[in-house]
Amino acid sequence: MNRAQRQIRIRDLLEEREFVDLETLCRELGASESSVRRDLVHLEAAQVIKRVHGGALAVQPRGHVLDYAWHRDRQSGEKHRIGQRAAALIADDETVILDGGSTVASVAEHLADRSLRVITNSLAIVRLLHDAKNIEITLTGGYLFPRLETVLGPLCEHSLAAMAADALIMGIGGATADGFSNNNTLVVGSERKMIDVARRVIIVADSSKFGRPAMTPLAPLDVADVVVSDTGLAPGHRSMLERAGIDVVLV
């Protein structure tokens, strides 16, 4: 693959995924790190990508994989029920990490009248809880991804590593017998830190997320204590979760 072909492929990868880390680019292109870095410098000068710590971002990504507004409106009925049920699993005065994502935002809506400490990297959740009188909000630092409405990256992960929480409520991009996964390596980086510092992990996801993997592996199934999903979850997928020791709640 020559330089021009590599740069076309880089643009395609970034338009599909929005962020791609340097290691993945080298593997996908079959090229050395130095060659890929030179390609990224050239593409940034042409204003078609933006270099960030550990990889690169698309300036104009396509599709809906990471579009918060699109995901917010998708499966909205299921997300409302999932959000209500997951919120009931949280006790007053707990410290809760709320991951970015539309299903977790549905949980946040049902926590607004509670007395809690909330840690989040989601601007959407901060807006939802901004006027909640009895909720203390800690927003992590990090690099802002506007379409995701979250902050991510090394600073976000560093912030999370210094915290502790009673519970984590987290969305996923996919789940198979191999484990949970998501659609972006930076998202996965922050979620792994969240898992590390939470005493229990509650996964919220509609049934369409099960039985298929997302782009980036996140964690084995047994990191989760509870999965809250909808009644469309296939019996085989429920059994898969229960074999991993997970309590499955369907609404």
C-alpha positions as CSV (number, residue, x, y, z in Angstrom):
1,M,0.0,0.0,0.0
2,N,1.5,3.3,-1.1
3,R,1.2,6.6,0.7
4,A,-1.8,7.8,-1.2
5,Q,-3.6,4.5,-0.7
6,R,-2.8,4.7,3.1
7,Q,-4.2,8.1,3.4
8,I,-7.4,7.2,1.6
9,R,-7.8,4.2,3.9
10,I,-7.1,6.4,7.0
11,R,-9.9,8.8,5.9
12,D,-12.3,5.9,5.4
13,L,-11.5,4.4,8.8
14,L,-12.0,7.7,10.6
15,E,-15.2,8.5,8.8
16,E,-16.6,5.2,9.9
17,R,-15.3,5.2,13.5
18,E,-14.6,8.9,14.3
19,F,-11.5,8.0,16.4
20,V,-8.9,5.4,15.6
21,D,-5.8,4.8,17.8
22,L,-2.3,4.7,16.3
23,E,-1.8,0.9,17.0
24,T,-5.0,0.1,15.1
25,L,-4.0,2.3,12.1
26,C,-0.7,0.6,11.8
27,R,-2.3,-2.8,11.9
28,E,-5.0,-1.9,9.4
29,L,-2.6,-0.3,7.0
30,G,0.3,-2.8,7.4
31,A,2.6,0.2,7.9
32,S,5.2,1.4,10.4
33,E,4.3,3.9,13.1
34,S,6.6,6.5,11.6
35,S,4.9,6.2,8.2
36,V,1.4,6.5,9.8
37,R,2.5,9.5,11.8
38,R,3.7,11.2,8.6
39,D,0.4,10.4,6.9
40,L,-1.5,11.9,9.9
41,V,0.5,15.1,9.7
42,H,-0.3,15.4,6.0
43,L,-4.0,14.8,6.5
44,E,-4.2,17.2,9.4
45,A,-2.5,19.9,7.3
46,A,-5.2,19.2,4.7
47,Q,-7.8,19.8,7.5
48,V,-9.5,16.4,7.0
49,I,-8.4,14.8,10.3
50,K,-7.3,16.1,13.7
51,R,-4.4,14.4,15.6
52,V,-5.1,13.8,19.3
53,H,-3.2,11.9,22.0
54,G,-2.9,8.3,20.9
55,G,-4.5,8.5,17.5
56,A,-6.6,10.7,15.2
57,L,-10.2,12.1,14.9
58,A,-12.3,12.6,11.8
59,V,-13.2,16.2,11.1
60,Q,-16.4,15.2,9.4
61,P,-17.4,11.7,10.5
62,R,-20.3,10.0,8.7
63,G,-23.0,7.7,9.9
64,H,-24.7,7.3,13.3
65,V,-22.3,5.0,15.2
66,L,-21.3,7.7,17.7
67,D,-24.1,10.2,17.3
68,Y,-25.7,10.9,20.7
69,A,-28.8,12.5,19.2
70,W,-29.5,9.5,16.9
71,H,-29.1,7.0,19.7
72,R,-31.2,9.1,22.1
73,D,-34.2,8.7,19.8
74,R,-33.6,5.0,19.0
75,Q,-35.5,2.4,21.0
76,S,-36.8,5.3,23.2
77,G,-39.6,3.3,24.8
78,E,-37.3,0.5,25.9
79,K,-34.8,3.0,27.2
80,H,-37.4,4.8,29.3
81,R,-38.4,1.5,31.0
82,I,-34.7,0.4,31.4
83,G,-33.8,3.8,32.9
84,Q,-36.7,3.6,35.4
85,R,-35.8,0.1,36.5
86,A,-32.1,0.7,36.7
87,A,-32.6,3.9,38.8
88,A,-34.5,1.8,41.3
89,L,-31.3,-0.2,41.9
90,I,-29.6,2.8,43.4
91,A,-30.0,3.7,47.0
92,D,-30.1,7.2,48.4
93,D,-26.8,8.8,49.4
94,E,-24.8,6.5,47.2
95,T,-22.0,7.7,44.9
96,V,-22.8,6.6,41.3
97,I,-20.8,6.9,38.1
98,L,-23.0,7.5,35.1
99,D,-21.3,6.7,31.8
100,G,-22.0,8.7,28.7
101,G,-24.7,7.4,26.4
102,S,-28.4,7.7,25.7
103,T,-29.6,4.7,27.8
104,V,-27.6,5.9,30.8
105,A,-29.1,9.4,30.3
106,S,-32.5,7.7,30.6
107,V,-31.4,6.4,34.0
108,A,-30.3,9.9,35.0
109,E,-33.8,11.3,34.3
110,H,-35.2,8.9,36.9
111,L,-32.5,9.9,39.5
112,A,-33.2,13.6,39.4
113,D,-35.3,13.7,42.6
114,R,-32.9,11.5,44.6
115,S,-30.1,12.4,47.1
116,L,-26.9,11.2,45.4
117,R,-23.4,12.0,44.5
118,V,-22.9,11.6,40.7
119,I,-19.6,11.2,38.8
120,T,-20.0,11.5,35.0
121,N,-18.1,12.3,31.8
122,S,-21.4,13.2,30.0
123,L,-22.4,16.7,29.3
124,A,-26.0,15.5,28.5
125,I,-26.3,14.0,32.0
126,V,-24.9,17.2,33.6
127,R,-27.6,19.1,31.8
128,L,-30.3,16.7,32.9
129,L,-29.2,16.9,36.6
130,H,-28.1,20.5,36.7
131,D,-31.2,21.7,38.7
132,A,-31.5,18.6,40.9
133,K,-31.3,20.1,44.4
134,N,-30.0,17.0,46.2
135,I,-27.4,15.7,43.7
136,E,-23.8,16.6,43.8
137,I,-22.2,16.3,40.4
138,T,-18.5,15.7,39.6
139,L,-17.6,16.1,36.0
140,T,-14.4,14.4,34.9
141,G,-11.8,16.3,32.8
142,G,-10.9,15.2,29.3
143,Y,-11.1,15.9,25.6
144,L,-14.7,16.9,24.4
145,F,-16.3,14.8,21.7
146,P,-19.2,17.0,20.6
147,R,-21.3,14.3,18.9
148,L,-20.9,11.9,21.8
149,E,-21.5,14.8,24.3
150,T,-18.8,13.2,26.5
151,V,-15.3,14.0,27.6
152,L,-12.8,11.2,27.1
153,G,-9.1,10.5,26.8
154,P,-6.1,10.3,29.2
155,L,-7.2,13.2,31.4
156,C,-10.7,11.6,31.9
157,E,-9.1,8.3,32.8
158,H,-6.7,9.9,35.2
159,S,-9.6,11.7,36.9
160,L,-11.6,8.5,37.3
161,A,-8.6,6.6,38.7
162,A,-8.6,9.0,41.7
163,M,-12.2,8.3,42.5
164,A,-14.3,5.5,44.1
165,A,-18.0,4.8,43.7
166,D,-20.7,2.5,45.1
167,A,-22.1,1.8,41.6
168,L,-21.5,2.3,37.9
169,I,-24.3,2.5,35.4
170,M,-22.9,1.9,32.0
171,G,-24.1,1.4,28.4
172,I,-22.5,-1.0,25.9
173,G,-22.2,-1.3,22.1
174,G,-22.4,-5.1,22.0
175,A,-22.2,-8.3,24.0
176,T,-21.4,-11.8,23.2
177,A,-20.0,-14.8,25.1
178,D,-16.6,-13.2,24.6
179,G,-17.6,-10.2,26.7
180,F,-18.9,-6.6,26.4
181,S,-17.6,-4.3,23.7
182,N,-18.1,-0.7,22.5
183,N,-17.6,1.3,19.3
184,N,-14.6,3.5,20.2
185,T,-11.3,2.9,21.8
186,L,-11.4,6.1,23.9
187,V,-14.9,5.3,25.2
188,V,-13.6,1.8,26.2
189,G,-10.6,3.4,27.9
190,S,-12.8,5.5,30.2
191,E,-15.3,2.7,30.8
192,R,-12.5,0.3,32.0
193,K,-11.4,2.9,34.5
194,M,-15.0,3.3,35.7
195,I,-15.3,-0.5,36.2
196,D,-12.0,-0.5,38.2
197,V,-13.3,2.1,40.7
198,A,-16.9,1.0,41.2
199,R,-18.0,-1.6,43.7
200,R,-20.8,-2.9,41.5
201,V,-21.5,-2.6,37.8
202,I,-24.9,-2.2,36.3
203,I,-25.1,-2.6,32.5
204,V,-28.1,-0.9,30.8
205,A,-28.7,-1.9,27.2
206,D,-31.7,-2.7,24.9
207,S,-31.9,-6.3,23.6
208,S,-30.5,-5.3,20.1
209,K,-27.1,-5.0,21.7
210,F,-26.8,-8.7,22.5
211,G,-25.4,-11.4,20.3
212,R,-23.1,-9.1,18.3
213,P,-19.8,-7.5,19.1
214,A,-19.0,-3.8,18.7
215,M,-15.7,-2.7,17.4
216,T,-13.5,-2.7,20.5
217,P,-13.5,-5.3,23.3
218,L,-14.3,-3.8,26.7
219,A,-14.4,-6.4,29.4
220,P,-15.5,-10.0,30.2
221,L,-19.1,-10.6,31.0
222,D,-18.4,-11.3,34.7
223,V,-17.4,-7.7,35.4
224,A,-21.2,-7.0,35.5
225,D,-23.3,-7.5,38.6
226,V,-26.6,-6.7,36.9
227,V,-27.8,-6.3,33.3
228,V,-31.1,-4.3,32.8
229,S,-32.6,-4.9,29.4
230,D,-36.0,-5.2,27.7
231,T,-38.2,-8.3,27.3
232,G,-37.0,-8.7,23.7
233,L,-33.8,-10.2,25.0
234,A,-33.4,-13.7,23.5
235,P,-33.5,-16.6,26.0
236,G,-30.1,-17.7,24.8
237,H,-28.6,-14.3,25.5
238,R,-30.2,-14.3,29.0
239,S,-28.7,-17.7,29.7
240,M,-25.3,-16.5,28.5
241,L,-25.5,-13.6,31.0
242,E,-26.7,-15.8,33.9
243,R,-24.0,-18.4,33.3
244,A,-21.5,-15.5,33.9
245,G,-23.1,-14.9,37.3
246,I,-25.1,-11.8,36.3
247,D,-28.5,-10.9,37.6
248,V,-30.7,-10.2,34.6
249,V,-33.6,-7.7,34.9
250,L,-36.0,-7.4,32.0
251,V,-38.6,-4.7,31.6
